[in-house]
Amino acid sequence: MFKFIHTSDWHLGQNFYGYDRAEEQRDFLAQLADIVRKHTPDALLVSGDIFHTAAPSNAAVNLYVNAMLNIHEACPLMKIIVIAGNHDSASRLDSDRRLWQLADVSVLGSIARDKSGQADLGRQIIKVGDKGIVAAVPFTYPMSFPAVPGHEVERSQRQDDYFQSLLDHANSTNAAQLPVVLMAHLAVNNCDYTGHDRDMIMECVTLESLGEGYDYAALGHIHRPQQVSGRARYCGTPVPVSFDEQCEHSISIVEIDAHGTMPRIETKRIKNIKPLHTIPAGDPVELDKALEILQQLNPNDRGYIRLNVQVERFLPPGAQERAALAVKDKQSRFCEIKRTVTAALQHHVTQMTVEQFNKMRPIDVVDQYFIETTGQPMTELQREMFNQAYQLVQEENRQ
């Protein structure tokens, strides 16, 4: 039996509205070490987005290093496998991968290539003793996958060809019929990415693009935990990255008896010592009502606060300052006001084609924006000021 823990999307070093999240991230990593100590898995799989940025601070790197060593000490015989996500720097992770091998940690920042630039499939295959085989694929843009030696396929088909070839390679040496696990950091079509900004979801792939021959796909990138199929899963973020990630955060413990059998999956909830609260959690309310609720918070409750406010046009002056003042003597930290415009103004949103937009004058575009955001057109003075500014820009461009 192959027993492993699947986790991803730690986003260490995230700056959250100016607040440092090191304390709660350190607490999660301590919880993870305790889970490892208790369950003694054969492997820990970290499916990308270790850091929140490609250039993490020294503090974030130290948090990562200390946590990995603590986790290793919690179960010295456990194999740890880490792949890069889209938030990570592949070269940074690759730079010290040989050093990490001393602690039985395999780090894969980028896809291995041979001297000719083609795929070196063998270097992506990691055998976990006599328990299982892991085919690890760090984040790579679809058009950047290397060609597989001997395969003549269009560049647009290289990703699909790579995944299938990698799994074929893993199974070709699997005489013992050990469970085969695929690791990847990407977005699969039709997954639930509630909580993500749409701009964060890059090219999506079909589940079929991941190929055939794996017993479990340990996926990262999507923050909401979910089964994509009986054999493929997003474990989700252990600590929420945004206010819209309103779901239970956890890690997954997976057991697979042998190649070809279905995985058994257990989730372990991760407690967040600084929760993210939207006030109120349901429908938006007027600012004064939201501030009243905010003032009634328990002074000892810890967490981050977003107010859920409904306005006719815009927030009144000083709204942010009033919210910050309401929690001045509390442990919670105010972050932002989520503004919802009343339905009476939403009918102003105009749909148009690209051709129609291209025919509009700059002043018409700005005027339309004013109508859709404030419910009324610009005044004559505002139009005059815009025209003067536009003329100055045109004159500078001609010089």
PEQUI-V498167 format. One record per residue. N is the residue number from 1. RES is the residue in three letters. PSI is psi as a letter, one per 20 degrees, with the letter a starting at -180 (NA if undefined). OMEGA is omega in whole degrees, -180 to 180 (none if undefined). Layout:
n=N res=RES psi=PSI omega=OMEGA
n=N res=RES psi=PSI omega=OMEGA
This chain:
n=1 res=MET psi=p omega=177
n=2 res=PHE psi=o omega=-179
n=3 res=LYS psi=p omega=-178
n=4 res=PHE psi=r omega=176
n=5 res=ILE psi=p omega=180
n=6 res=HIS psi=p omega=177
n=7 res=THR psi=r omega=180
n=8 res=SER psi=r omega=170
n=9 res=ASP psi=l omega=178
n=10 res=TRP psi=h omega=179
n=11 res=HIS psi=l omega=179
n=12 res=LEU psi=q omega=179
n=13 res=GLY psi=j omega=179
n=14 res=GLN psi=p omega=172
n=15 res=ASN psi=o omega=-172
n=16 res=PHE psi=n omega=-179
n=17 res=TYR psi=k omega=179
n=18 res=GLY psi=i omega=-179
n=19 res=TYR psi=q omega=178
n=20 res=ASP psi=p omega=-177
n=21 res=ARG psi=j omega=-175
n=22 res=ALA psi=h omega=-176
n=23 res=GLU psi=g omega=-178
n=24 res=GLU psi=h omega=177
n=25 res=GLN psi=h omega=176
n=26 res=ARG psi=h omega=179
n=27 res=ASP psi=g omega=177
n=28 res=PHE psi=g omega=-177
n=29 res=LEU psi=h omega=175
n=30 res=ALA psi=h omega=176
n=31 res=GLN psi=g omega=179
n=32 res=LEU psi=g omega=178
n=33 res=ALA psi=h omega=178
n=34 res=ASP psi=g omega=178
n=35 res=ILE psi=g omega=178
n=36 res=VAL psi=g omega=-179
n=37 res=ARG psi=h omega=-177
n=38 res=LYS psi=g omega=-171
n=39 res=HIS psi=i omega=179
n=40 res=THR psi=m omega=180
n=41 res=PRO psi=r omega=176
n=42 res=ASP psi=h omega=-177
n=43 res=ALA psi=q omega=170
n=44 res=LEU psi=p omega=-179
n=45 res=LEU psi=p omega=-180
n=46 res=VAL psi=o omega=-169
n=47 res=SER psi=l omega=169
n=48 res=GLY psi=r omega=-175
n=49 res=ASP psi=l omega=174
n=50 res=ILE psi=g omega=-179
n=51 res=PHE psi=r omega=179
n=52 res=HIS psi=h omega=179
n=53 res=THR psi=r omega=179
n=54 res=ALA psi=i omega=177
n=55 res=ALA psi=m omega=-177
n=56 res=PRO psi=q omega=178
n=57 res=SER psi=r omega=176
n=58 res=ASN psi=h omega=179
n=59 res=ALA psi=g omega=180
n=60 res=ALA psi=g omega=179
n=61 res=VAL psi=g omega=178
n=62 res=ASN psi=h omega=178
n=63 res=LEU psi=g omega=179
n=64 res=TYR psi=g omega=-177
n=65 res=VAL psi=g omega=-179
n=66 res=ASN psi=h omega=-180
n=67 res=ALA psi=g omega=-179
n=68 res=MET psi=h omega=178
n=69 res=LEU psi=g omega=178
n=70 res=ASN psi=g omega=179
n=71 res=ILE psi=h omega=177
n=72 res=HIS psi=g omega=180
n=73 res=GLU psi=h omega=179
n=74 res=ALA psi=h omega=179
n=75 res=CYS psi=n omega=-173
n=76 res=PRO psi=h omega=-179
n=77 res=LEU psi=i omega=-178
n=78 res=MET psi=p omega=174
n=79 res=LYS psi=p omega=177
n=80 res=ILE psi=p omega=180
n=81 res=ILE psi=p omega=-176
n=82 res=VAL psi=p omega=173
n=83 res=ILE psi=q omega=179
n=84 res=ALA psi=q omega=172
n=85 res=GLY psi=a omega=-178
n=86 res=ASN psi=h omega=178
n=87 res=HIS psi=i omega=-175
n=88 res=ASP psi=q omega=171
n=89 res=SER psi=o omega=-179
n=90 res=ALA psi=g omega=-178
n=91 res=SER psi=h omega=179
n=92 res=ARG psi=g omega=179
n=93 res=LEU psi=h omega=-179
n=94 res=ASP psi=h omega=-171
n=95 res=SER psi=h omega=-179
n=96 res=ASP psi=k omega=-177
n=97 res=ARG psi=h omega=180
n=98 res=ARG psi=h omega=178
n=99 res=LEU psi=h omega=-179
n=100 res=TRP psi=h omega=-180
n=101 res=GLN psi=h omega=178
n=102 res=LEU psi=h omega=177
n=103 res=ALA psi=j omega=-180
n=104 res=ASP psi=k omega=177
n=105 res=VAL psi=p omega=176
n=106 res=SER psi=p omega=-179
n=107 res=VAL psi=p omega=179
n=108 res=LEU psi=o omega=180
n=109 res=GLY psi=h omega=-177
n=110 res=SER psi=r omega=179
n=111 res=ILE psi=p omega=-178
n=112 res=ALA psi=q omega=178
n=113 res=ARG psi=q omega=176
n=114 res=ASP psi=a omega=-175
n=115 res=LYS psi=h omega=179
n=116 res=SER psi=i omega=180
n=117 res=GLY psi=j omega=179
n=118 res=GLN psi=r omega=-175
n=119 res=ALA psi=p omega=173
n=120 res=ASP psi=n omega=-171
n=121 res=LEU psi=h omega=-175
n=122 res=GLY psi=h omega=-178
n=123 res=ARG psi=i omega=177
n=124 res=GLN psi=i omega=-178
n=125 res=ILE psi=p omega=-179
n=126 res=ILE psi=p omega=179
n=127 res=LYS psi=p omega=180
n=128 res=VAL psi=n omega=-178
n=129 res=GLY psi=c omega=176
n=130 res=ASP psi=k omega=-175
n=131 res=LYS psi=g omega=-175
n=132 res=GLY psi=r omega=179
n=133 res=ILE psi=p omega=-179
n=134 res=VAL psi=p omega=173
n=135 res=ALA psi=o omega=-169
n=136 res=ALA psi=p omega=-178
n=137 res=VAL psi=o omega=177
n=138 res=PRO psi=r omega=-178
n=139 res=PHE psi=p omega=178
n=140 res=THR psi=p omega=176
n=141 res=TYR psi=q omega=-175
n=142 res=PRO psi=h omega=-178
n=143 res=MET psi=j omega=-177
n=144 res=SER psi=j omega=179
n=145 res=PHE psi=p omega=179
n=146 res=PRO psi=q omega=177
n=147 res=ALA psi=q omega=176
n=148 res=VAL psi=p omega=-179
n=149 res=PRO psi=p omega=178
n=150 res=GLY psi=i omega=-180
n=151 res=HIS psi=p omega=178
n=152 res=GLU psi=n omega=179
n=153 res=VAL psi=q omega=176
n=154 res=GLU psi=q omega=-179
n=155 res=ARG psi=h omega=-179
n=156 res=SER psi=i omega=-179
n=157 res=GLN psi=j omega=-175
n=158 res=ARG psi=h omega=-179
n=159 res=GLN psi=g omega=180
n=160 res=ASP psi=g omega=-179
n=161 res=ASP psi=h omega=-179
n=162 res=TYR psi=g omega=-179
n=163 res=PHE psi=g omega=-179
n=164 res=GLN psi=g omega=180
n=165 res=SER psi=h omega=179
n=166 res=LEU psi=g omega=179
n=167 res=LEU psi=h omega=176
n=168 res=ASP psi=g omega=180
n=169 res=HIS psi=g omega=-180
n=170 res=ALA psi=g omega=-177
n=171 res=ASN psi=h omega=-179
n=172 res=SER psi=h omega=180
n=173 res=THR psi=j omega=-174
n=174 res=ASN psi=m omega=-179
n=175 res=ALA psi=h omega=-178
n=176 res=ALA psi=i omega=180
n=177 res=GLN psi=l omega=176
n=178 res=LEU psi=q omega=175
n=179 res=PRO psi=q omega=-180
n=180 res=VAL psi=p omega=-179
n=181 res=VAL psi=p omega=176
n=182 res=LEU psi=p omega=174
n=183 res=MET psi=p omega=179
n=184 res=ALA psi=q omega=178
n=185 res=HIS psi=o omega=-176
n=186 res=LEU psi=r omega=179
n=187 res=ALA psi=p omega=178
n=188 res=VAL psi=p omega=179
n=189 res=ASN psi=q omega=173
n=190 res=ASN psi=j omega=174
n=191 res=CYS psi=r omega=-179
n=192 res=ASP psi=o omega=180
n=193 res=TYR psi=k omega=173
n=194 res=THR psi=p omega=-178
n=195 res=GLY psi=h omega=177
n=196 res=HIS psi=q omega=163
n=197 res=ASP psi=q omega=-179
n=198 res=ARG psi=h omega=-179
n=199 res=ASP psi=h omega=-179
n=200 res=MET psi=h omega=-179
n=201 res=ILE psi=o omega=-178
n=202 res=MET psi=b omega=-178
n=203 res=GLU psi=p omega=176
n=204 res=CYS psi=q omega=178
n=205 res=VAL psi=r omega=174
n=206 res=THR psi=q omega=177
n=207 res=LEU psi=h omega=179
n=208 res=GLU psi=h omega=-180
n=209 res=SER psi=h omega=-180
n=210 res=LEU psi=i omega=176
n=211 res=GLY psi=a omega=179
n=212 res=GLU psi=q omega=177
n=213 res=GLY psi=i omega=176
n=214 res=TYR psi=q omega=177
n=215 res=ASP psi=h omega=178
n=216 res=TYR psi=p omega=175
n=217 res=ALA psi=o omega=-180
n=218 res=ALA psi=n omega=-171
n=219 res=LEU psi=q omega=172
n=220 res=GLY psi=r omega=176
n=221 res=HIS psi=g omega=178
n=222 res=ILE psi=p omega=-169
n=223 res=HIS psi=i omega=180
n=224 res=ARG psi=p omega=-180
n=225 res=PRO psi=p omega=-176
n=226 res=GLN psi=q omega=172
n=227 res=GLN psi=p omega=174
n=228 res=VAL psi=h omega=173
n=229 res=SER psi=a omega=178
n=230 res=GLY psi=h omega=-177
n=231 res=ARG psi=i omega=-178
n=232 res=ALA psi=p omega=-174
n=233 res=ARG psi=q omega=163
n=234 res=TYR psi=p omega=179
n=235 res=CYS psi=i omega=178
n=236 res=GLY psi=r omega=180
n=237 res=THR psi=p omega=175
n=238 res=PRO psi=h omega=176
n=239 res=VAL psi=p omega=-176
n=240 res=PRO psi=q omega=-179
n=241 res=VAL psi=h omega=180
n=242 res=SER psi=r omega=180
n=243 res=PHE psi=h omega=-176
n=244 res=ASP psi=i omega=177
n=245 res=GLU psi=m omega=-178
n=246 res=GLN psi=n omega=179
n=247 res=CYS psi=r omega=178
n=248 res=GLU psi=p omega=-178
n=249 res=HIS psi=p omega=-170
n=250 res=SER psi=r omega=166
n=251 res=ILE psi=r omega=-177
n=252 res=SER psi=p omega=173
n=253 res=ILE psi=p omega=-172
n=254 res=VAL psi=p omega=175
n=255 res=GLU psi=p omega=178
n=256 res=ILE psi=p omega=-175
n=257 res=ASP psi=g omega=-177
n=258 res=ALA psi=r omega=179
n=259 res=HIS psi=p omega=179
n=260 res=GLY psi=i omega=179
n=261 res=THR psi=q omega=-179
n=262 res=MET psi=q omega=178
n=263 res=PRO psi=q omega=171
n=264 res=ARG psi=p omega=-171
n=265 res=ILE psi=p omega=176
n=266 res=GLU psi=p omega=178
n=267 res=THR psi=q omega=176
n=268 res=LYS psi=o omega=-178
n=269 res=ARG psi=p omega=174
n=270 res=ILE psi=p omega=179
n=271 res=LYS psi=p omega=178
n=272 res=ASN psi=o omega=-177
n=273 res=ILE psi=i omega=177
n=274 res=LYS psi=n omega=-176
n=275 res=PRO psi=r omega=176
n=276 res=LEU psi=o omega=-176
n=277 res=HIS psi=p omega=169
n=278 res=THR psi=p omega=-175
n=279 res=ILE psi=p omega=-11
n=280 res=PRO psi=r omega=-176
n=281 res=ALA psi=h omega=-177
n=282 res=GLY psi=c omega=-179
n=283 res=ASP psi=q omega=178
n=284 res=PRO psi=q omega=179
n=285 res=VAL psi=r omega=177
n=286 res=GLU psi=q omega=-175
n=287 res=LEU psi=g omega=-178
n=288 res=ASP psi=h omega=179
n=289 res=LYS psi=g omega=179
n=290 res=ALA psi=g omega=179
n=291 res=LEU psi=h omega=178
n=292 res=GLU psi=g omega=177
n=293 res=ILE psi=g omega=-179
n=294 res=LEU psi=g omega=-179
n=295 res=GLN psi=h omega=-178
n=296 res=GLN psi=j omega=179
n=297 res=LEU psi=q omega=174
n=298 res=ASN psi=p omega=-177
n=299 res=PRO psi=h omega=-176
n=300 res=ASN psi=i omega=177
n=301 res=ASP psi=p omega=-180
n=302 res=ARG psi=q omega=178
n=303 res=GLY psi=a omega=-180
n=304 res=TYR psi=q omega=-172
n=305 res=ILE psi=p omega=169
n=306 res=ARG psi=p omega=178
n=307 res=LEU psi=p omega=-178
n=308 res=ASN psi=n omega=-167
n=309 res=VAL psi=q omega=175
n=310 res=GLN psi=p omega=-179
n=311 res=VAL psi=q omega=177
n=312 res=GLU psi=g omega=178
n=313 res=ARG psi=f omega=176
n=314 res=PHE psi=r omega=177
n=315 res=LEU psi=q omega=177
n=316 res=PRO psi=q omega=178
n=317 res=PRO psi=p omega=177
n=318 res=GLY psi=j omega=-177
n=319 res=ALA psi=g omega=180
n=320 res=GLN psi=g omega=-179
n=321 res=GLU psi=h omega=179
n=322 res=ARG psi=h omega=180
n=323 res=ALA psi=g omega=179
n=324 res=ALA psi=h omega=-180
n=325 res=LEU psi=h omega=-178
n=326 res=ALA psi=h omega=-180
n=327 res=VAL psi=j omega=-176
n=328 res=LYS psi=g omega=-177
n=329 res=ASP psi=j omega=180
n=330 res=LYS psi=r omega=179
n=331 res=GLN psi=h omega=180
n=332 res=SER psi=q omega=-178
n=333 res=ARG psi=p omega=178
n=334 res=PHE psi=p omega=-178
n=335 res=CYS psi=g omega=-175
n=336 res=GLU psi=r omega=173
n=337 res=ILE psi=p omega=175
n=338 res=LYS psi=o omega=-173
n=339 res=ARG psi=p omega=175
n=340 res=THR psi=p omega=-180
n=341 res=VAL psi=p omega=-179
n=342 res=THR psi=q omega=-177
n=343 res=ALA psi=h omega=-178
n=344 res=ALA psi=h omega=-179
n=345 res=LEU psi=i omega=-174
n=346 res=GLN psi=i omega=-179
n=347 res=HIS psi=i omega=-180
n=348 res=HIS psi=i omega=-179
n=349 res=VAL psi=p omega=-174
n=350 res=THR psi=p omega=174
n=351 res=GLN psi=p omega=178
n=352 res=MET psi=q omega=178
n=353 res=THR psi=r omega=177
n=354 res=VAL psi=h omega=180
n=355 res=GLU psi=g omega=179
n=356 res=GLN psi=g omega=-180
n=357 res=PHE psi=g omega=-178
n=358 res=ASN psi=h omega=-179
n=359 res=LYS psi=i omega=-178
n=360 res=MET psi=q omega=173
n=361 res=ARG psi=q omega=178
n=362 res=PRO psi=g omega=-179
n=363 res=ILE psi=h omega=178
n=364 res=ASP psi=h omega=180
n=365 res=VAL psi=g omega=-179
n=366 res=VAL psi=g omega=180
n=367 res=ASP psi=g omega=178
n=368 res=GLN psi=h omega=179
n=369 res=TYR psi=g omega=179
n=370 res=PHE psi=g omega=-179
n=371 res=ILE psi=g omega=-175
n=372 res=GLU psi=h omega=-178
n=373 res=THR psi=h omega=-177
n=374 res=THR psi=i omega=-180
n=375 res=GLY psi=j omega=180
n=376 res=GLN psi=q omega=-180
n=377 res=PRO psi=r omega=177
n=378 res=MET psi=q omega=174
n=379 res=THR psi=r omega=178
n=380 res=GLU psi=h omega=179
n=381 res=LEU psi=g omega=179
n=382 res=GLN psi=g omega=178
n=383 res=ARG psi=g omega=180
n=384 res=GLU psi=g omega=180
n=385 res=MET psi=g omega=179
n=386 res=PHE psi=g omega=-179
n=387 res=ASN psi=h omega=178
n=388 res=GLN psi=g omega=179
n=389 res=ALA psi=g omega=180
n=390 res=TYR psi=g omega=179
n=391 res=GLN psi=h omega=179
n=392 res=LEU psi=g omega=179
n=393 res=VAL psi=g omega=179
n=394 res=GLN psi=g omega=179
n=395 res=GLU psi=h omega=178
n=396 res=GLU psi=h omega=180
n=397 res=ASN psi=h omega=-180
n=398 res=ARG psi=i omega=-179
n=399 res=GLN psi=NA omega=none
